[in-house]
Amino acid sequence: MTQLINHLAEITGFRDRDQLDASVVRAVHDVLRPLAVGIYRCVGELGSQRWLTRARIALDDPAATADPPWTDILMLPELDSVPARRKALATGEVVTSGDTPQISYFPIATEREVVGVLEVQTAGPLRASARAMVGTIVRIYGNFHDLLDHSERDPLTGLLNRQTFNTALMARAKKRCEGEKAEPGRRVSTTGTALWLGVVDIDHFKRVNDNFGHPIGDEVLLLLSRLLRSSFRHIDRLYRFGGEEFVVVLDCVTAEQACTAFERLRANVERFEFPQVGRVTVSIGFTLTDVSDTPSSAFARADKALYHVKEHGRNGVAQFESLVRDGQVVGTQIVGEVELF
């Protein structure tokens, strides 16, 4: 019992979701000593979703492993490849398969939805006490996810909120550059990809609120958040900054790939028929982040590209660095720790 309580205390001490998932599988692994335990999430667009391994540890493994966040989604197993796991996800009920060994699938539920499945493989059927214990861990895990969501997510759209942006961007940049020398001006890591930041703004959103009312405006924001999710990958970070402004942080190798991703969002929004409102467009500015960037300096560059789009007809995409090269906007100059335009 003491061991379980210690693990529960550890679980609630994490704010990083990767560490949280790893701590949950370690707790079940250490207390039950099953053949294997793992957490799996459903990722991808509706109709073509796949299983992402968030954390998994087998009986004699020294530590939990996971699918890298940059894994090509098409390389992940399809939902139908594990029918019992999919059933647990769909029904929200515990599902078992086999006898020796047996696999038990525990759905991980939050206030919003079932977000994943904790899978426990044992030599034989789980005892009632063990099943109840795993169920308790899963409920605590789901409740803690809700607490994190309340503090990290926008209540209307469910996207990450502005308060999480600074910490998350700095942490992600640190992870990407771990083991590298962080030299000013160096913008591509040895992983072969770079980190891009885009600012997305709904064109003439005030007209929507003025002409149709704020409830319809909120519906536009909610539908746009869904278009954001369907236009980007599960590894990309999506934020609502407030009002009609959104931020996207994504990994791409080249500016052309980043531009293609942002252009896909722009086109998806333009084609979408918003109920009552009809056609809505967005303007997007983006920039390549530097290992020496502060979140505010990267945001300021993307925001400057955004306003260039706004001043030249809206409904477009522009990269800050390209605009500087073409002489259309003024570049930045670093003076001490202050970035000047």
C-alpha positions in Angstrom: 0.0 0.0 0.0 2.8 2.4 0.8 4.4 1.8 -2.6 1.1 2.6 -4.3 0.6 5.8 -2.3 4.2 6.9 -3.2 3.5 6.3 -6.9 0.2 8.3 -6.7 2.1 11.2 -5.1 4.6 11.0 -7.9 1.9 11.0 -10.6 0.3 14.2 -9.2 3.6 15.9 -9.0 4.2 16.1 -12.8 3.0 18.8 -15.2 4.8 17.4 -18.2 2.4 15.0 -19.9 5.2 12.8 -21.2 6.5 12.3 -17.7 3.0 11.8 -16.4 2.3 9.0 -18.8 5.6 7.3 -18.0 4.9 7.6 -14.2 1.5 5.9 -14.6 2.9 2.9 -16.4 5.7 2.7 -13.9 3.2 2.7 -11.0 1.2 -0.2 -12.5 4.4 -2.0 -13.4 6.0 -1.8 -9.9 2.9 -2.6 -8.0 1.4 -5.5 -10.1 4.5 -6.7 -11.9 2.5 -7.6 -15.1 4.1 -8.9 -18.3 3.6 -5.5 -19.9 1.7 -2.2 -19.4 1.2 0.7 -21.8 -0.8 3.8 -22.5 -2.1 4.3 -26.0 -3.7 7.4 -27.6 -5.8 7.8 -30.7 -4.2 10.4 -33.1 -4.9 11.6 -36.6 -7.9 12.8 -38.5 -11.4 11.2 -38.0 -11.6 8.2 -40.3 -7.9 7.6 -40.5 -6.8 7.5 -36.9 -3.9 5.5 -35.5 -2.5 4.3 -32.2 0.3 6.3 -30.7 2.3 4.6 -27.8 2.6 7.2 -25.1 4.4 5.0 -22.7 5.1 1.2 -22.4 7.2 -1.0 -20.1 7.6 -4.7 -20.1 8.4 -6.9 -17.1 12.2 -6.6 -17.3 12.5 -3.3 -19.0 14.7 -0.7 -17.1 12.5 2.2 -18.2 9.3 3.1 -20.2 9.6 3.7 -23.9 7.3 5.7 -26.3 6.7 6.5 -29.9 8.8 9.6 -30.8 6.4 12.6 -31.3 7.8 13.1 -34.8 6.8 9.6 -35.9 5.1 9.5 -39.3 1.5 8.9 -38.4 1.1 6.5 -41.4 3.7 4.3 -39.8 1.5 3.8 -36.6 -0.9 0.9 -36.2 -4.5 1.5 -37.4 -7.3 1.6 -34.9 -8.7 -1.7 -36.2 -5.4 -3.5 -35.6 -6.3 -3.9 -31.9 -10.1 -4.4 -31.8 -10.4 -4.9 -28.1 -8.5 -1.6 -27.5 -10.7 0.2 -29.9 -13.8 -1.2 -28.1 -12.6 0.1 -24.8 -12.0 3.5 -26.4 -15.4 3.6 -28.0 -17.5 2.3 -25.1 -15.6 3.7 -22.1 -15.8 0.2 -20.5 -13.0 -2.1 -19.4 -12.4 -4.9 -22.0 -10.4 -8.1 -21.6 -9.1 -10.6 -24.2 -7.5 -14.0 -23.8 -6.8 -16.0 -20.6 -3.2 -17.1 -20.5 -1.9 -14.4 -21.0 -4.8 -12.0 -20.6 -4.9 -8.4 -21.7 -7.1 -5.9 -19.9 -7.9 -2.6 -21.6 -8.8 0.3 -19.2 -10.3 3.4 -20.9 -8.8 6.7 -19.7 -11.7 9.2 -19.4 -11.7 12.9 -18.7 -14.6 15.4 -18.5 -14.5 15.9 -22.3 -13.9 12.4 -23.7 -12.1 9.1 -23.5 -8.5 10.2 -24.3 -6.7 6.8 -24.4 -6.4 3.3 -23.1 -4.2 1.8 -20.4 -3.4 -1.8 -21.4 -2.2 -4.4 -18.9 -0.9 -7.8 -20.0 -0.8 -10.5 -17.3 0.0 -14.2 -17.2 -3.6 -15.0 -16.1 -6.8 -13.2 -15.4 -6.5 -10.1 -13.1 -7.7 -10.6 -9.6 -10.6 -8.4 -8.5 -8.4 -6.4 -6.1 -5.8 -5.8 -8.8 -8.5 -4.8 -11.3 -9.9 -2.3 -8.8 -6.5 -0.9 -8.0 -5.7 -0.3 -11.7 -9.2 1.3 -12.1 -8.4 3.7 -9.2 -5.0 4.7 -10.8 -6.8 5.3 -14.1 -9.4 7.5 -12.5 -6.8 9.5 -10.6 -4.9 9.9 -13.9 -8.0 11.1 -15.8 -8.9 13.5 -13.0 -5.4 14.9 -13.0 -5.6 15.4 -16.8 -8.8 17.4 -16.2 -6.9 19.6 -13.7 -4.1 20.2 -16.2 -6.7 20.9 -18.9 -8.4 23.5 -16.7 -5.2 25.4 -16.2 -3.7 24.9 -19.7 -6.6 25.0 -22.1 -9.0 27.6 -23.4 -12.5 26.7 -22.1 -14.3 27.5 -25.4 -12.1 25.8 -28.0 -10.1 23.2 -25.9 -6.9 24.5 -27.5 -3.9 25.4 -25.3 -4.1 28.8 -23.8 -1.8 31.7 -23.9 -0.5 31.1 -20.4 1.1 27.8 -21.4 2.8 29.2 -24.5 5.9 30.7 -23.0 6.8 27.7 -20.8 6.0 25.2 -23.5 7.9 26.9 -26.3 11.0 27.2 -24.2 10.8 23.6 -23.0 10.3 22.3 -26.5 13.2 24.3 -27.8 15.4 23.0 -25.0 14.4 19.4 -25.8 15.1 19.8 -29.5 18.6 21.3 -28.8 19.6 19.0 -26.0 23.1 18.0 -26.5 23.8 20.8 -29.0 25.6 24.0 -28.5 23.0 26.7 -28.5 24.7 29.3 -30.7 22.9 32.5 -31.5 21.6 32.5 -35.1 21.5 28.7 -35.3 18.0 27.8 -36.3 18.1 24.1 -37.3 18.8 21.3 -34.9 20.7 18.1 -35.7 17.3 16.3 -35.8 17.0 17.7 -39.3 13.9 19.8 -38.6 13.3 23.3 -37.4 10.7 24.9 -35.1 8.3 27.3 -36.8 5.8 29.7 -35.1 2.7 31.0 -36.9 0.1 33.5 -35.9 -3.4 33.0 -37.3 -6.0 35.8 -37.2 -9.6 35.7 -38.4 -10.2 38.4 -41.0 -12.9 41.0 -40.1 -14.0 39.0 -37.1 -15.6 42.1 -35.5 -18.1 42.1 -38.3 -19.1 38.6 -37.4 -19.9 39.6 -33.8 -21.6 42.9 -34.9 -23.7 41.3 -37.6 -24.6 37.9 -36.1 -24.0 38.3 -32.3 -21.4 36.9 -30.0 -22.9 33.4 -29.7 -22.4 33.0 -33.5 -18.9 34.5 -33.1 -18.1 31.8 -30.5 -19.4 29.1 -32.9 -17.0 30.4 -35.6 -14.1 30.2 -33.1 -15.1 26.7 -32.1 -15.3 25.5 -35.7 -12.0 27.2 -36.6 -10.4 25.3 -33.7 -11.6 22.1 -35.3 -10.2 23.1 -38.7 -6.9 23.8 -36.9 -6.8 20.3 -35.5 -7.7 18.7 -38.8 -5.1 20.8 -40.7 -2.1 20.1 -38.6 -0.5 16.9 -37.1 -0.9 15.5 -33.6 2.7 16.7 -32.8 1.9 20.3 -33.6 1.0 22.7 -30.8 -2.2 24.8 -31.2 -3.0 27.8 -29.0 -5.8 30.3 -28.7 -4.3 33.6 -27.7 -7.6 35.3 -27.1 -10.2 36.8 -29.2 -9.8 35.8 -32.8 -6.0 35.1 -32.6 -4.4 31.7 -32.6 -0.8 30.4 -32.6 0.7 27.3 -34.1 4.1 25.8 -33.3 5.2 23.0 -35.7 8.3 21.1 -36.7 9.3 21.2 -40.4 12.5 20.8 -42.3 12.1 23.7 -44.7 10.2 27.0 -45.0 8.4 25.6 -48.0 7.0 22.7 -45.9 5.9 25.1 -43.1 4.3 27.4 -45.7 2.5 24.4 -47.2 1.1 23.5 -43.8 -0.1 27.1 -43.1 -1.5 27.4 -46.6 -3.5 24.1 -46.1 -5.2 25.7 -43.1 -5.9 28.9 -45.0 -7.5 27.0 -47.9 -9.5 24.7 -45.5 -10.9 27.8 -43.8 -11.8 29.5 -47.1 -13.6 26.4 -48.4 -15.6 25.8 -45.2 -19.2 26.9 -45.0 -19.7 28.5 -41.6 -23.4 28.2 -40.5 -25.3 31.5 -40.9 -22.0 33.4 -41.5 -20.9 31.7 -44.7 -17.4 32.5 -45.9 -14.7 33.3 -43.4 -11.0 33.8 -44.1 -7.8 34.0 -42.1 -4.5 35.8 -42.4 -1.3 34.0 -41.3 2.3 35.2 -40.5 5.0 32.8 -39.5 8.7 32.7 -38.6 11.6 30.3 -38.0 12.5 30.2 -34.3 16.1 30.5 -33.1 17.6 28.6 -30.1 18.3 32.1 -28.6 14.8 33.3 -29.1 12.5 34.4 -26.4 8.8 33.5 -26.9 8.0 37.1 -27.3 10.6 37.8 -29.9 9.5 34.9 -32.1 5.9 35.9 -31.7 6.7 39.5 -32.6 8.3 38.4 -35.9 5.4 36.2 -36.9 3.0 39.0 -35.9 4.8 41.4 -38.1 4.4 39.0 -41.1 0.7 38.7 -40.2 0.2 42.4 -40.3 1.9 42.6 -43.7 -0.7 40.1 -44.9 -3.5 42.2 -43.3 -2.2 45.3 -45.1 -2.1 43.6 -48.5 -5.5 42.1 -48.9 -5.8 39.5 -46.1 -6.6 35.8 -46.7 -2.9 35.0 -47.2 0.3 33.5 -45.7 3.6 35.2 -45.3 7.0 34.3 -43.8 8.9 37.0 -41.9 12.3 36.0 -43.2 11.1 36.0 -46.8 9.6 39.5 -46.4 12.9 40.7 -44.9 14.9 39.3 -47.8 12.5 41.0 -50.3 12.8 44.3 -48.5 9.1 44.4 -47.7 9.6 44.6 -43.9 12.4 45.7 -41.7 14.5 43.0 -40.0 15.4 42.7 -36.4 18.4 43.7 -34.5 19.6 42.3 -31.1 20.8 44.9 -28.6 21.8 43.2 -25.4 18.8 41.0 -24.5 16.3 43.3 -26.3 15.1 42.6 -29.9 14.5 45.7 -31.9 12.7 46.1 -35.2 
